[in-house]
Amino acid sequence: MKAAVIYKPGGPENFVLEERKMPDIKAGWVLVKVKSFGLNRSELMTRKGFSPDVKFPRILGIECVGEVSDDPSGELISGQKVAAFMGGMGRDFDGSYAEYTLLPKSLLMPFQSELTWEQLGSLPELFQTVYGSLHLALKIKAEETILIRGGTSSIGMLAAQIAKNNGNTVLATTRKKEKTELLLNNGADHVLIEDGQMSVQLKKIYPRGVDKILELVGTSTLKDSLECAVAGGVVCMTGMLAEQWTIPDFAPIDFIPATVSLTVYDTGQISVDQKSFQKFIHDVENGKIKLSIGRIFNLDEIEDAHKLMDNNSAGGKIVVIT
């Protein structure tokens, strides 16, 4: 099988496209024929060497969609469409940057869909992250206000649509003024230009602050995002677009405003159920949700795909087909 292997951390040029023997099938695991997968910034961080527990060489990839090739237990039939989410993929064991991958059965989510593999490849981790952040962590309710910090990211774009469909008033941020119309057309009620002090801008519209905040930029803007919340509001840190993991000299009482709650959503800890994923697929099929796919690459273009992710210029989810 063809696989994109990384032998040492560094830039996108470190990927090596090579022929590898098929994985040896074992009990409790399923051989999946990978059809497509989305790129994720956590893979970028691993590629750069910022995931200390990852051993190289490694086939990266924390998600994929494809078809069951062989399930030794016989529970999943050959050809069944499945999605795979996290659970050590591309980190503890080889992931999806290959034509085939061997995965624990517990990670697989069977589904039915007539969407193309290009469309399906954008869904698993994107949906799980957005649904988990909005519904499991933030527990959004209709008529609440929500600020999406990092609104033009693929997660931010989908979060705005789901929140809008939920009956929320959506505020979204962007660093580029020319992205304003894009965000408004995607469901945002207000677009704010990112300047690092969003609390000042936001409180000109909502003096008390907003009910919920989805923080996708990361630790560099987290304190400001906390100051955007109403008393009793909730901030969920999900993304790290700024690639900063830690907060120096973190003092919780000084950092977090009184009565404001800070939480996180991590797909590696909590997964979304199959029923919710299938419903989401139906919403896409019925046009209720519009996918934001930036670029589609072939597996042998993985270096170019990662370069685009490095540049933050995809304008939507980057998908790779095999």
NUVO-668386 format. One record per residue (C-alpha): residue in three letters; x, y negated, z negated; residue number from 1. Coordinates in Angstrom, 3 decimals. Example, Ala and Ser with C-alpha at 12.3 -4.5 7.8 and 13.67 -1.06 7.14 Angstrom:
! NUVO-668386
  rest        c1        c2        c3   nr
   ala    12.300     4.500    -7.800    1
   ser    13.670     1.060    -7.140    2
END
This chain:
! NUVO-668386
  rest        c1        c2        c3   nr
   met     0.000     0.000     0.000    1
   lys     1.035    -3.621     0.464    2
   ala     1.644    -5.658    -2.705    3
   ala     2.985    -9.087    -3.638    4
   val     5.531    -8.510    -6.393    5
   ile     7.352   -11.055    -8.517    6
   tyr    10.693    -9.881    -9.922    7
   lys    11.682   -12.972   -11.869    8
   pro     9.865   -16.143   -12.959    9
   gly    10.116   -19.275   -10.890   10
   gly     8.593   -20.877    -7.817   11
   pro     6.206   -19.438    -5.218   12
   glu     9.215   -18.370    -3.128   13
   asn     9.877   -15.646    -5.729   14
   phe     7.029   -13.487    -4.427   15
   val     8.197   -10.428    -2.490   16
   leu     5.719    -8.738    -0.152   17
   glu     6.558    -5.048    -0.100   18
   glu     5.223    -1.558     0.499   19
   arg     4.589     0.391    -2.706   20
   lys     3.295     3.878    -3.343   21
   met    -0.323     4.158    -4.451   22
   pro    -0.843     4.074    -8.239   23
   asp    -1.136     7.458    -9.957   24
   ile    -4.731     7.986   -11.073   25
   lys    -5.327     8.786   -14.751   26
   ala    -8.264     9.402   -17.057   27
   gly   -10.217     6.310   -18.058   28
   trp    -8.860     4.302   -15.132   29
   val   -10.288     3.669   -11.667   30
   leu    -8.507     3.100    -8.373   31
   val    -9.994     0.014    -6.710   32
   lys    -9.548    -1.027    -3.107   33
   val    -9.034    -4.773    -3.480   34
   lys   -10.981    -6.829    -0.956   35
   ser   -10.279   -10.332    -2.277   36
   phe    -9.303   -12.280    -5.369   37
   gly    -9.196   -15.853    -6.594   38
   leu    -6.081   -17.626    -7.820   39
   asn    -5.954   -18.882   -11.387   40
   arg    -3.697   -21.323   -13.181   41
   ser    -2.856   -18.727   -15.809   42
   glu    -1.152   -16.796   -12.979   43
   leu     0.788   -19.941   -12.116   44
   met     1.924   -20.175   -15.740   45
   thr     2.959   -16.500   -15.759   46
   arg     4.808   -16.955   -12.468   47
   lys     6.736   -19.847   -13.991   48
   gly     7.752   -17.735   -16.993   49
   phe     5.434   -19.321   -19.572   50
   ser     3.856   -15.989   -20.576   51
   pro     6.551   -14.551   -22.867   52
   asp     4.960   -11.099   -23.260   53
   val     4.870   -10.395   -19.508   54
   lys     7.560    -8.022   -18.277   55
   phe     8.942    -8.350   -14.732   56
   pro     8.723    -7.047   -12.061   57
   arg     4.966    -7.493   -12.076   58
   ile     2.070    -7.643    -9.644   59
   leu     0.097   -10.669   -10.834   60
   gly    -3.660   -11.190   -10.570   61
   ile    -6.201   -11.408   -13.409   62
   glu    -9.331   -10.826   -11.284   63
   cys   -10.568    -9.233    -8.098   64
   val   -13.544    -7.876    -6.198   65
   gly   -13.446    -4.696    -4.187   66
   glu   -14.725    -1.168    -3.837   67
   val   -14.225     1.939    -5.951   68
   ser   -11.719     4.209    -4.224   69
   asp   -11.448     6.942    -6.863   70
   asp   -13.013     7.348   -10.288   71
   pro   -11.798    10.655   -11.749   72
   ser   -14.781    10.770   -14.113   73
   gly   -17.242    10.620   -11.226   74
   glu   -19.308     7.926   -12.932   75
   leu   -18.617     5.317   -10.244   76
   ile   -19.172     6.458    -6.684   77
   ser   -16.729     5.737    -3.897   78
   gly   -17.606     2.488    -2.131   79
   gln   -19.418     0.925    -5.108   80
   lys   -18.756    -2.828    -5.181   81
   val   -17.050    -3.909    -8.405   82
   ala   -15.579    -7.016    -9.952   83
   ala   -12.722    -6.946   -12.451   84
   phe   -12.010    -9.505   -15.148   85
   met    -8.900   -10.120   -17.264   86
   gly    -8.258    -7.484   -19.955   87
   gly    -4.500    -7.397   -19.351   88
   met    -4.625    -7.451   -15.536   89
   gly    -1.435    -8.853   -14.051   90
   arg     0.088    -9.193   -17.490   91
   asp     0.120    -5.919   -19.451   92
   phe    -0.199    -3.869   -16.248   93
   asp    -0.175    -4.610   -12.517   94
   gly    -3.038    -6.744   -11.257   95
   ser    -4.838    -7.650    -8.058   96
   tyr    -2.184    -9.088    -5.724   97
   ala    -2.215    -5.818    -3.771   98
   glu    -4.338    -3.720    -1.422   99
   tyr    -5.133    -1.293    -4.250  100
   thr    -5.007    -1.610    -8.024  101
   leu    -5.514     0.861   -10.871  102
   leu    -7.710    -0.634   -13.596  103
   pro    -9.278     0.467   -16.888  104
   lys   -12.908     1.383   -16.253  105
   ser   -13.924    -0.937   -19.095  106
   leu   -12.861    -3.952   -16.995  107
   leu   -15.049    -3.098   -14.019  108
   met   -18.447    -4.663   -13.423  109
   pro   -20.534    -2.999   -10.685  110
   phe   -22.676    -5.361    -8.626  111
   gln   -24.775    -5.599    -5.483  112
   ser   -24.445    -8.443    -2.973  113
   glu   -24.572    -9.351     0.693  114
   leu   -22.136   -12.253     0.260  115
   thr   -18.869   -12.085     2.194  116
   trp   -15.716   -10.868     0.471  117
   glu   -14.322   -14.384     0.856  118
   gln   -17.259   -15.752    -1.138  119
   leu   -17.236   -12.946    -3.689  120
   gly   -13.509   -13.379    -4.278  121
   ser   -14.128   -16.843    -5.714  122
   leu   -16.620   -15.672    -8.315  123
   pro   -15.442   -13.376   -11.136  124
   glu   -13.126   -15.422   -13.329  125
   leu   -14.648   -18.719   -12.227  126
   phe   -18.150   -17.668   -13.243  127
   gln   -17.032   -15.980   -16.448  128
   thr   -15.079   -19.055   -17.543  129
   val   -17.873   -21.519   -16.776  130
   tyr   -20.741   -19.426   -18.151  131
   gly   -18.786   -18.556   -21.289  132
   ser   -17.707   -22.142   -21.894  133
   leu   -21.149   -23.659   -21.389  134
   his   -23.419   -21.039   -22.917  135
   leu   -21.304   -19.057   -25.387  136
   ala   -18.985   -21.782   -26.691  137
   leu   -20.823   -25.090   -26.180  138
   lys   -24.332   -23.556   -26.355  139
   ile   -25.711   -26.250   -24.053  140
   lys   -29.385   -27.151   -24.337  141
   ala   -31.626   -28.969   -21.881  142
   glu   -31.563   -32.787   -22.099  143
   glu   -28.143   -32.890   -23.781  144
   thr   -25.346   -35.021   -22.328  145
   ile   -22.131   -33.277   -21.299  146
   leu   -18.751   -34.656   -20.226  147
   ile   -16.666   -32.448   -17.912  148
   arg   -13.053   -33.520   -18.165  149
   gly   -11.328   -32.333   -14.995  150
   gly   -14.435   -32.518   -12.834  151
   thr   -12.849   -31.843    -9.437  152
   ser   -11.304   -28.522   -10.482  153
   ser   -13.132   -25.409    -9.301  154
   ile   -14.270   -24.769   -12.882  155
   gly   -15.408   -28.367   -13.264  156
   met   -17.371   -28.300   -10.006  157
   leu   -19.261   -25.143   -10.925  158
   ala   -19.812   -26.297   -14.515  159
   ala   -21.496   -29.476   -13.258  160
   gln   -23.919   -27.480   -11.113  161
   ile   -24.822   -25.022   -13.861  162
   ala   -25.232   -27.805   -16.433  163
   lys   -27.386   -29.824   -14.038  164
   asn   -29.579   -26.785   -13.338  165
   asn   -29.860   -26.354   -17.099  166
   gly   -31.352   -29.850   -17.468  167
   asn   -28.256   -31.630   -18.783  168
   thr   -27.065   -35.146   -17.981  169
   val   -23.595   -34.632   -16.500  170
   leu   -20.591   -36.954   -16.661  171
   ala   -17.501   -35.852   -14.722  172
   thr   -13.988   -37.245   -14.546  173
   thr   -11.493   -37.503   -11.704  174
   arg    -8.112   -39.164   -11.297  175
   lys    -8.973   -40.219    -7.749  176
   lys   -11.671   -42.793    -7.057  177
   glu   -12.208   -41.354    -3.561  178
   lys   -13.548   -38.165    -5.216  179
   thr   -16.502   -40.051    -6.707  180
   glu   -18.955   -39.206    -3.927  181
   leu   -17.923   -35.543    -4.042  182
   leu   -18.759   -35.325    -7.730  183
   leu   -22.041   -37.192    -7.373  184
   asn   -23.119   -34.862    -4.575  185
   asn   -22.145   -31.915    -6.768  186
   gly   -24.587   -32.907    -9.516  187
   ala   -22.788   -35.475   -11.670  188
   asp   -24.957   -38.337   -12.949  189
   his   -21.919   -40.468   -13.816  190
   val   -18.334   -40.313   -12.528  191
   leu   -15.507   -41.720   -14.642  192
   ile   -11.998   -42.391   -13.320  193
   glu    -9.465   -40.657   -15.536  194
   asp    -7.135   -43.073   -17.320  195
   gly    -6.272   -41.109   -20.443  196
   gln    -8.672   -43.185   -22.574  197
   met   -12.022   -41.841   -21.510  198
   ser   -13.648   -42.613   -24.853  199
   val   -13.509   -46.351   -24.066  200
   gln   -15.142   -45.954   -20.644  201
   leu   -17.702   -43.432   -21.803  202
   lys   -18.927   -45.476   -24.758  203
   lys   -19.829   -48.305   -22.427  204
   ile   -22.484   -45.909   -21.091  205
   tyr   -23.210   -43.911   -24.249  206
   pro   -22.109   -45.987   -27.267  207
   arg   -22.620   -43.076   -29.677  208
   gly   -20.811   -40.599   -27.440  209
   val   -22.047   -37.453   -25.692  210
   asp   -23.345   -34.188   -27.103  211
   lys   -20.960   -31.719   -25.480  212
   ile   -17.539   -31.968   -23.829  213
   leu   -15.831   -29.382   -21.623  214
   glu   -12.102   -30.080   -21.779  215
   leu   -10.287   -28.702   -18.731  216
   val    -7.211   -30.952   -18.669  217
   gly    -5.759   -29.615   -21.895  218
   thr    -3.935   -30.746   -25.002  219
   ser    -2.797   -34.025   -23.451  220
   thr    -6.356   -35.401   -23.396  221
   leu    -7.955   -33.329   -26.149  222
   lys    -7.806   -35.979   -28.902  223
   asp    -9.426   -38.534   -26.609  224
   ser   -12.106   -36.023   -25.652  225
   leu   -12.903   -35.406   -29.312  226
   glu   -13.441   -39.143   -29.699  227
   cys   -16.017   -38.994   -26.876  228
   ala   -18.350   -36.782   -28.925  229
   val   -21.348   -37.906   -30.957  230
   ala   -21.371   -37.067   -34.647  231
   gly   -22.156   -33.359   -34.738  232
   gly   -21.050   -32.920   -31.110  233
   val   -18.953   -30.044   -29.780  234
   val   -15.787   -29.998   -27.668  235
   cys   -14.710   -26.805   -25.918  236
   met   -11.134   -26.588   -24.670  237
   thr   -11.041   -24.128   -21.790  238
   gly    -8.492   -25.353   -19.260  239
   met    -4.897   -26.503   -19.220  240
   leu    -4.602   -28.350   -15.918  241
   ala    -1.826   -30.443   -17.464  242
   glu     0.077   -27.231   -18.344  243
   gln     0.584   -28.259   -21.966  244
   trp    -0.139   -25.481   -24.452  245
   thr     0.605   -27.056   -27.825  246
   ile     0.035   -30.214   -29.851  247
   pro     3.138   -31.426   -31.738  248
   asp     2.623   -32.086   -35.457  249
   phe    -1.054   -31.124   -35.294  250
   ala    -2.905   -32.465   -38.349  251
   pro    -6.567   -31.355   -38.115  252
   ile    -8.048   -33.988   -40.439  253
   asp    -6.412   -36.807   -38.476  254
   phe    -6.968   -35.200   -35.093  255
   ile   -10.631   -34.121   -35.252  256
   pro   -13.333   -36.724   -36.009  257
   ala   -15.566   -35.912   -38.973  258
   thr   -18.503   -33.587   -38.141  259
   val   -17.285   -33.010   -34.559  260
   ser   -16.627   -29.340   -33.771  261
   leu   -13.715   -28.031   -31.712  262
   thr   -13.896   -24.602   -30.086  263
   val   -12.281   -22.744   -27.190  264
   tyr   -13.349   -20.244   -24.581  265
   asp   -10.909   -17.542   -23.521  266
   thr   -12.046   -14.879   -21.066  267
   gly    -9.410   -12.565   -22.477  268
   gln   -11.292   -12.436   -25.781  269
   ile   -14.985   -12.516   -24.784  270
   ser   -16.462   -11.251   -21.530  271
   val   -19.772   -12.127   -19.872  272
   asp   -22.323    -9.351   -19.428  273
   gln   -23.091    -7.636   -16.119  274
   lys   -26.704    -8.859   -16.028  275
   ser   -25.609   -12.525   -16.165  276
   phe   -23.013   -11.964   -13.436  277
   gln   -25.549   -10.296   -11.146  278
   lys   -28.013   -13.152   -11.739  279
   phe   -25.305   -15.644   -10.836  280
   ile   -24.637   -13.785    -7.577  281
   his   -28.361   -14.008    -6.768  282
   asp   -28.298   -17.762    -7.500  283
   val   -25.462   -18.145    -4.987  284
   glu   -27.280   -16.016    -2.418  285
   asn   -30.455   -18.076    -2.873  286
   gly   -28.638   -21.391    -2.500  287
   lys   -29.210   -22.476    -6.100  288
   ile   -25.444   -22.646    -6.575  289
   lys   -23.068   -23.991    -3.904  290
   leu   -19.611   -22.466    -3.953  291
   ser   -16.589   -24.732    -3.795  292
   ile   -13.923   -22.779    -1.924  293
   gly   -10.827   -24.801    -1.139  294
   arg    -8.772   -22.492     1.097  295
   ile    -8.688   -18.837     2.113  296
   phe    -5.371   -17.032     2.596  297
   asn    -4.238   -13.535     3.543  298
   leu    -2.170   -11.493     1.099  299
   asp     0.991   -12.060     3.136  300
   glu     0.438   -15.817     2.649  301
   ile     0.546   -15.598    -1.156  302
   glu     3.553   -17.936    -1.313  303
   asp     1.653   -20.655     0.562  304
   ala    -1.421   -20.061    -1.597  305
   his     0.615   -20.620    -4.775  306
   lys     2.236   -23.726    -3.306  307
   leu    -1.233   -25.156    -2.740  308
   met    -2.197   -24.322    -6.325  309
   asp     0.999   -25.995    -7.540  310
   asn     0.003   -29.166    -5.696  311
   asn    -3.529   -29.313    -7.155  312
   ser    -4.819   -30.188    -3.701  313
   ala    -7.021   -27.244    -2.761  314
   gly   -10.301   -29.066    -3.421  315
   gly   -11.920   -25.852    -4.672  316
   lys   -11.193   -22.241    -5.513  317
   ile    -8.284   -20.640    -3.653  318
   val    -9.206   -17.173    -2.397  319
   val    -6.922   -14.465    -1.023  320
   ile    -8.240   -11.615     1.133  321
   thr    -6.394    -8.358     1.619  322
END
